[in-house]
Amino acid sequence: MSERTVFLRGLSIGVLAGGATGLLFAPRSGTETRAQIHEKGVELLERFEMGYAEALRRLEIGIAEIHKKVEELSSEADKALGRDKEDLARWQEELAAIDEASDEALAEARMG
């Protein structure tokens, strides 16, 4: 878990604990206290939703960057493999020519 996640979790717990403690010791009626608890709950939910939306946005950006890098690396690998295939084909042709020349040289040596 990252330091930021731990910090945000601790901050959230601290806010909730502080808010609950403040409400318990506040000289208000039950109706007022419940209304205030509801209001704070709605505020916390909105803050959580905003934080979640921001985290999701950053995650989507990160995933898009990863996809882009994978595509770049894949393209580079395809190019490298293409060059290697071309080199391999050229080497095979050269080896075939050498093999043919050696067969001809061996045949000549046997004849003569």
C-alpha positions as CSV (number, residue, x, y, z in Angstrom):
1,M,0.0,0.0,0.0
2,S,1.4,3.4,-0.9
3,E,2.2,6.1,1.6
4,R,-0.5,8.3,0.1
5,T,-3.1,5.5,0.5
6,V,-2.2,5.0,4.1
7,F,-2.2,8.8,4.7
8,L,-5.7,9.2,3.1
9,R,-7.1,6.2,5.0
10,G,-5.7,7.7,8.3
11,L,-7.0,11.1,7.4
12,S,-10.5,9.7,6.7
13,I,-10.6,7.8,9.9
14,G,-9.4,10.9,11.8
15,V,-12.1,13.0,10.2
16,L,-14.8,10.5,11.1
17,A,-13.6,10.0,14.7
18,G,-13.2,13.8,15.2
19,G,-16.6,14.5,13.8
20,A,-18.3,11.8,15.9
21,T,-16.6,13.0,19.0
22,G,-17.6,16.6,18.3
23,L,-21.2,15.6,17.8
24,L,-21.3,13.5,21.0
25,F,-20.2,16.4,23.1
26,A,-22.1,19.1,21.3
27,P,-25.0,20.6,23.3
28,R,-27.7,20.1,20.7
29,S,-31.0,18.3,20.5
30,G,-31.3,14.8,19.1
31,T,-33.0,16.1,16.0
32,E,-30.3,18.7,15.4
33,T,-27.6,16.2,16.0
34,R,-29.1,13.6,13.6
35,A,-29.5,16.3,11.0
36,Q,-25.9,17.3,11.5
37,I,-24.7,13.7,11.3
38,H,-26.7,13.3,8.1
39,E,-25.2,16.5,6.6
40,K,-21.7,15.4,7.5
41,G,-22.3,11.9,6.1
42,V,-23.5,13.5,2.8
43,E,-20.4,15.7,2.7
44,L,-18.1,12.8,3.4
45,L,-19.8,10.7,0.7
46,E,-19.4,13.6,-1.8
47,R,-15.7,13.9,-0.9
48,F,-15.2,10.2,-1.2
49,E,-16.9,10.2,-4.6
50,M,-14.7,13.0,-5.8
51,G,-11.6,11.2,-4.6
52,Y,-12.7,8.0,-6.2
53,A,-13.4,9.8,-9.5
54,E,-10.0,11.4,-9.4
55,A,-8.3,8.0,-8.6
56,L,-10.2,6.4,-11.5
57,R,-9.2,9.2,-13.8
58,R,-5.5,8.8,-12.9
59,L,-5.8,5.0,-13.3
60,E,-7.3,5.4,-16.8
61,I,-4.5,7.7,-17.7
62,G,-1.9,5.3,-16.4
63,I,-3.5,2.4,-18.3
64,A,-3.6,4.4,-21.5
65,E,0.1,5.2,-21.1
66,I,0.8,1.5,-20.5
67,H,-1.1,0.5,-23.6
68,K,0.8,3.1,-25.7
69,K,4.1,1.8,-24.4
70,V,3.1,-1.8,-25.1
71,E,2.1,-0.8,-28.7
72,E,5.4,1.0,-29.2
73,L,7.4,-2.0,-27.9
74,S,5.4,-4.4,-30.0
75,S,6.0,-2.3,-33.1
76,E,9.7,-2.2,-32.3
77,A,9.8,-6.0,-31.8
78,D,7.9,-6.6,-35.1
79,K,10.5,-4.4,-36.9
80,A,13.4,-6.2,-35.3
81,L,11.9,-9.6,-36.1
82,G,11.3,-8.5,-39.7
83,R,14.9,-7.5,-40.0
84,D,16.0,-10.8,-38.4
85,K,13.8,-12.7,-40.8
86,E,15.3,-10.9,-43.7
87,D,18.8,-11.6,-42.4
88,L,17.9,-15.2,-41.9
89,A,16.6,-15.6,-45.5
90,R,19.7,-13.9,-46.9
91,W,22.0,-16.2,-44.8
92,Q,20.0,-19.2,-45.9
93,E,20.5,-18.2,-49.6
94,E,24.2,-17.6,-49.0
95,L,24.5,-21.0,-47.3
96,A,22.6,-22.7,-50.1
97,A,25.0,-21.1,-52.6
98,I,28.0,-22.2,-50.6
99,D,26.6,-25.7,-50.3
100,E,26.0,-25.8,-54.0
101,A,29.5,-24.5,-54.7
102,S,31.0,-27.1,-52.4
103,D,29.1,-29.9,-54.0
104,E,30.3,-28.7,-57.4
105,A,33.9,-28.5,-56.1
106,L,33.7,-31.9,-54.6
107,A,32.3,-33.3,-57.9
108,E,35.1,-31.7,-59.8
109,A,37.7,-33.0,-57.4
110,R,36.3,-36.6,-57.8
111,M,36.5,-36.3,-61.6
112,G,39.7,-35.0,-61.8
